[in-house]
């Protein structure tokens, strides 16, 4: 129950509405109370000029409700209202509350330098106007209220800037904490990589040991083949046990390295395209591969994307066309790789859908991520062709 009460907060607009109501009431009521307490000091009643004094006090207080959304405009309204109010010699009472709140809001929710410039310029104009309006003030000691307004305005702006600075410092500290957390995660991954290297060495040792034992036992078997054939069973059993043990150890260790959740399983590439073609032929396609020899090692992202495009194109032929002739082409250009998959017309398989799926969209997205281009559409003889161009380097990158 205490946690619920402690976490309750009014919306910002509700807080500003309550603050505007409080400031308006305090300005009007405070001025009326001062007038009632010392009516002889009043040079001009609030009701003059069609109750202009009341309207200025109320308007400067009500506009505080918009202080967060329009801090500069609210400050301008309260400053103009204050200049008019004191220039017309209305009672010097708490009519400055709204101005102080507006100055605090301007620097607290502003952007730093710009807000301070606006606040400084505004205070300079206000100070000049207040001092000019108080040149003939009586008694002379009452001018102290003018200096109070000037000092309080400066303090309000300084307080708002202090709050803004603390907020910025807190945000920077949070960002540094997040950066430190990411750094710790990277260090943890580095430690994991070191552990995996250690495991790889263990795999090497395990395999080397097993092969050495098997080699020795094989030599013994060959030696005993004619002299002591009854012992061959023992040596073969030893070989079987050694190899089985090595396999168990390798499966246990490689099971960690090949965890499907860590994303470290090598991506397939064009090096496995022959296996892909074999599976397509087993599915009933007559596939011809026109694979030019590579001129250089492909970037892994390009290699992987090309494989997936060929795979998805063949999958689409199997799903939507059925047994037919397919030509797969792979061309290695100077600055880009070109792959194409073209199929002839064929009988549609039973249950095939005529509604296009997301296969072509996915292939086009792969090309766009690498700065390439994909064209897919029917050809003149009624078949369908997919052609993709994949640049070796990202778009905008120049060779050094």
C-alpha positions in Angstrom: 0.0 0.0 0.0 2.8 2.4 0.9 4.5 1.7 -2.5 1.3 2.7 -4.3 1.0 5.9 -2.4 4.6 6.8 -2.9 4.5 6.2 -6.6 1.5 8.4 -7.2 2.2 11.6 -9.1 -0.1 14.2 -10.6 0.2 14.8 -14.4 2.3 17.8 -15.3 -0.7 19.7 -16.7 -2.7 19.2 -13.5 0.3 20.5 -11.4 0.6 23.6 -13.7 -3.1 24.3 -13.4 -3.0 24.1 -9.6 0.1 26.3 -9.6 -1.6 28.9 -11.9 -4.6 29.0 -9.7 -2.4 29.4 -6.6 -0.4 32.2 -8.2 -3.5 34.0 -9.4 -5.2 33.9 -6.1 -2.0 35.0 -4.2 -1.4 37.9 -6.6 -5.0 39.2 -6.4 -5.6 38.4 -2.7 -2.2 39.7 -1.6 -2.7 43.0 -3.4 -6.1 43.4 -2.0 -4.8 42.7 1.5 -2.1 45.3 1.2 -4.5 47.9 -0.2 -6.8 47.2 2.8 -3.9 47.4 5.2 -2.4 50.7 3.9 -4.9 52.5 1.6 -3.0 55.8 1.7 0.0 54.2 -0.1 -2.1 53.3 -3.2 -1.4 55.7 -6.1 -3.8 54.0 -8.5 -6.7 51.6 -7.6 -6.9 48.3 -9.3 -10.2 49.3 -10.8 -8.9 52.1 -12.9 -8.8 51.8 -16.7 -11.7 49.4 -16.6 -10.2 47.1 -13.9 -7.0 46.9 -15.8 -5.0 46.2 -12.6 -7.2 43.1 -11.9 -6.9 41.9 -15.5 -3.1 42.2 -15.4 -2.8 40.2 -12.2 -5.2 37.5 -13.3 -3.7 37.2 -16.9 -0.2 36.9 -15.6 -1.3 34.2 -13.2 -3.5 32.2 -15.5 -0.8 32.0 -18.2 1.4 30.0 -15.8 -0.7 26.9 -16.8 1.1 26.9 -20.1 4.6 27.4 -18.7 6.1 24.0 -19.7 4.7 24.0 -23.3 5.5 27.7 -24.1 8.1 28.9 -21.6 9.3 31.8 -23.7 5.8 33.1 -24.5 4.7 32.8 -20.9 7.8 34.8 -19.7 7.0 37.4 -22.4 3.4 37.8 -21.2 4.3 38.0 -17.5 7.1 40.5 -18.2 4.9 42.8 -20.3 2.1 42.5 -17.7 4.6 43.5 -15.0 6.0 46.5 -16.9 2.5 47.8 -17.6 1.3 47.2 -14.1 4.2 49.1 -12.4 4.4 51.8 -15.1 0.8 52.7 -14.3 1.5 52.9 -10.5 -0.8 50.1 -9.5 -0.2 48.9 -5.9 3.3 47.4 -5.3 2.2 44.0 -3.9 2.8 40.3 -4.7 2.1 40.9 -8.4 5.5 39.6 -9.3 4.9 35.9 -8.3 4.0 34.9 -11.9 7.0 36.6 -13.3 9.4 34.7 -10.9 7.7 31.4 -11.8 8.0 32.1 -15.5 11.7 33.0 -15.2 12.4 29.8 -13.3 10.6 27.8 -15.9 12.4 29.5 -18.8 15.8 28.5 -17.6 14.9 25.2 -16.0 13.2 23.7 -19.1 15.2 25.7 -21.6 18.3 24.7 -23.6 20.9 26.4 -21.5 22.7 29.3 -23.4 19.7 30.5 -25.4 17.4 30.5 -22.4 19.9 32.4 -20.3 20.3 35.0 -23.0 16.6 35.5 -23.2 16.3 35.6 -19.4 19.2 38.1 -19.1 17.8 40.4 -21.8 14.3 40.2 -20.2 15.6 41.0 -16.7 17.6 44.0 -18.1 14.5 45.4 -19.8 12.4 44.8 -16.8 14.9 46.4 -14.5 15.1 49.5 -16.7 11.4 49.8 -16.9 10.9 49.3 -13.1 13.6 51.9 -12.2 12.1 54.4 -14.7 8.6 53.9 -13.2 10.0 54.4 -9.7 11.9 57.7 -10.3 9.3 59.7 -8.4 8.3 57.0 -5.9 7.3 58.2 -2.4 8.6 57.6 0.1 12.1 57.1 -1.3 12.7 54.0 0.8 10.0 52.2 -1.2 12.4 51.9 -4.1 13.8 48.9 -2.1 10.9 46.9 -3.5 12.2 47.6 -7.0 15.6 46.2 -6.1 13.9 43.2 -4.5 12.1 42.4 -7.8 15.3 42.7 -9.7 17.3 40.5 -7.3 14.4 38.0 -7.1 14.2 37.8 -10.9 18.0 37.1 -11.1 17.7 34.4 -8.3 14.7 32.8 -10.1 16.6 32.5 -13.4 19.7 31.2 -11.5 17.7 28.6 -9.7 16.1 27.3 -12.9 19.6 27.1 -14.5 20.9 25.2 -11.5 18.0 22.7 -11.8 18.6 22.3 -15.5 22.3 21.7 -15.0 21.6 19.0 -12.4 19.2 17.3 -14.7 21.8 17.3 -17.5 24.5 16.0 -15.1 22.1 13.2 -14.0 21.4 12.3 -17.6 25.1 12.2 -18.4 25.7 10.0 -15.3 23.0 7.6 -16.5 24.5 7.5 -19.9 27.9 6.8 -18.5 26.4 4.0 -16.3 24.8 2.5 -19.4 28.1 2.7 -21.2 29.9 1.0 -18.3 27.2 -1.7 -18.4 27.8 -2.3 -22.1 31.5 -2.4 -21.5 31.1 -5.0 -18.8 29.0 -7.0 -21.2 31.7 -6.8 -23.9 34.3 -7.9 -21.3 32.1 -10.8 -20.4 31.8 -11.8 -24.1 35.6 -11.5 -24.4 36.0 -13.8 -21.4 33.5 -16.2 -23.1 35.6 -16.1 -26.3 38.8 -16.9 -24.3 37.0 -19.8 -22.7 36.0 -21.1 -26.1 39.5 -20.8 -27.3 40.5 -22.9 -24.3 37.9 -25.5 -25.2 39.2 -25.5 -28.8 42.6 -26.4 -27.5 41.0 -29.2 -25.5 39.4 -30.4 -28.6 42.7 -30.4 -30.4 44.3 -32.3 -27.5 41.5 -34.9 -27.4 41.6 -35.5 -31.2 45.4 -35.7 -31.3 45.4 -38.2 -28.4 42.7 -40.3 -29.9 44.3 -40.4 -33.3 47.7 -41.3 -31.8 46.1 -44.2 -29.9 44.2 -45.4 -32.9 47.4 -45.2 -35.0 49.3 -47.3 -32.5 46.5 -49.9 -32.2 46.2 -50.0 -36.0 49.9 -50.7 -36.3 49.6 -53.5 -33.6 46.7 -55.0 -35.6 48.7 -55.1 -38.8 51.6 -56.7 -36.9 49.4 -59.4 -35.3 47.3 -60.1 -38.3 49.5 -63.2 -39.2 51.3 -64.0 -36.0 48.5 -63.7 -33.3 45.2 -63.4 -35.0 43.4 -64.1 -31.7 44.5 -60.7 -30.4 43.2 -58.7 -33.3 39.7 -58.6 -31.7 41.3 -56.9 -28.7 43.1 -54.2 -30.7 40.0 -53.5 -32.8 37.9 -53.2 -29.7 40.4 -50.8 -28.3 40.2 -48.7 -31.5 36.4 -48.8 -31.3 36.4 -47.7 -27.6 39.0 -45.0 -28.2 37.2 -43.5 -31.1 33.8 -43.7 -29.3 35.3 -41.9 -26.3 36.8 -39.2 -28.5 33.5 -38.7 -30.3 31.6 -38.4 -27.0 34.1 -35.8 -25.7 34.0 -33.8 -29.0 30.1 -33.8 -29.0 30.2 -32.6 -25.4 32.7 -29.8 -26.1 31.4 -28.8 -29.5 27.8 -28.7 -28.1 28.8 -25.5 -26.3 30.6 -24.0 -29.3 27.6 -24.7 -31.6 24.9 -23.4 -29.3 22.1 -22.2 -31.6 21.3 -19.2 -29.4 24.6 -17.4 -29.6 24.6 -16.7 -33.3 28.0 -18.1 -33.9 27.1 -21.0 -36.2 28.7 -20.1 -39.6 26.3 -18.8 -42.2 26.0 -20.8 -45.4 27.4 -19.3 -48.5 28.0 -20.0 -52.2 30.5 -22.6 -51.2 27.4 -24.8 -50.3 25.5 -24.0 -53.5 26.3 -27.5 -54.9 24.5 -29.1 -52.0 21.6 -26.7 -52.5 21.4 -27.7 -56.2 21.5 -31.4 -55.3 18.5 -31.0 -52.9 16.6 -29.1 -55.7 17.2 -31.9 -58.1 16.0 -34.4 -55.6 12.8 -32.3 -55.4 12.2 -32.8 -59.1 13.8 -29.7 -60.7 16.2 -29.9 -63.7 18.8 -27.4 -62.4 21.7 -26.1 -64.5 24.4 -24.2 -62.6 26.4 -21.6 -64.5 29.0 -20.8 -61.8 31.9 -18.6 -62.8 35.1 -19.1 -60.8 35.5 -16.4 -58.1 38.0 -13.7 -58.7 38.4 -13.0 -54.9 37.1 -14.0 -51.6 33.6 -12.6 -51.1 32.6 -10.6 -48.1 30.6 -12.8 -45.7 27.5 -10.6 -45.9 27.4 -10.7 -49.7 28.2 -14.4 -49.7 25.4 -15.2 -47.3 22.8 -12.9 -49.0 23.6 -14.5 -52.4 23.1 -18.0 -51.0 19.8 -17.0 -49.4 18.5 -15.4 -52.6 19.3 -18.5 -54.7 17.7 -20.7 -52.0 14.6 -18.6 -51.8 14.2 -18.4 -55.5 14.5 -22.2 -55.9 12.0 -22.7 -53.0 9.6 -20.4 -54.8 9.9 -22.5 -58.0 9.2 -25.7 -56.1 6.2 -24.2 -54.3 4.6 -22.3 -57.2 5.7 -23.9 -60.4 6.6 -27.5 -59.7 9.0 -29.7 -61.8 10.6 -27.6 -64.5 14.0 -26.5 -65.9 15.9 -23.9 -63.8 19.1 -22.1 -64.6 21.2 -20.6 -61.8 23.9 -18.2 -62.7 26.6 -16.7 -60.5 28.8 -14.0 -62.0 31.7 -12.3 -60.2 32.1 -8.7 -61.5 34.8 -6.2 -60.7 32.9 -4.5 -57.9 29.7 -6.6 -57.5 28.3 -10.1 -57.5 25.4 -11.0 -59.8 23.2 -14.0 -59.2 20.2 -15.0 -61.3 17.6 -17.8 -61.1 15.4 -18.3 -64.1 12.8 -21.0 -64.5 10.7 -22.1 -67.4 6.9 -22.7 -67.3 5.8 -25.9 -65.6 2.8 -27.5 -64.1 1.7 -25.9 -60.8 1.9 -28.3 -57.9 -1.3 -29.4 -56.3 -2.5 -26.9 -53.7 -0.1 -24.2 -54.9 -1.3 -20.6 -54.0 -1.5 -17.9 -56.6 -1.1 -15.2 -54.0 2.5 -14.0 -53.8 4.2 -14.4 -50.5 6.9 -12.4 -48.8 9.8 -14.3 -50.5 10.6 -11.6 -53.1 10.1 -8.8 -50.6 12.6 -10.5 -48.3 15.1 -11.0 -51.1 14.7 -7.3 -52.1 15.3 -6.2 -48.5 18.5 -8.3 -48.4 19.8 -6.5 -51.5 18.8 -3.1 -50.2 20.6 -3.6 -46.9 23.8 -4.2 -48.9 23.2 -1.3 -51.3 22.3 -3.7 -54.2 19.3 -4.1 -56.5 16.9 -7.0 -57.2 14.7 -7.5 -60.2 12.0 -10.1 -60.3 9.3 -10.7 -62.9 8.0 -12.9 -65.7 10.1 -13.4 -68.9 9.0 -13.6 -72.5 8.5 -17.4 -72.7 6.2 -17.4 -69.7 8.8 -18.3 -67.1 10.1 -16.2 -64.2 13.5 -14.7 -63.5 15.1 -13.3 -60.4 18.3 -11.2 -60.8 20.3 -9.6 -58.0 23.3 -7.4 -58.0 25.2 -7.2 -54.7 28.1 -4.7 -54.4 31.2 -6.0 -52.6 31.6 -2.7 -50.6 28.7 -0.7 -48.9 27.3 2.1 -51.0 29.3 5.3 -50.4 32.5 3.5 -49.4 35.5 4.2 -51.6 38.6 2.1 -52.0 41.7 3.5 -50.3 
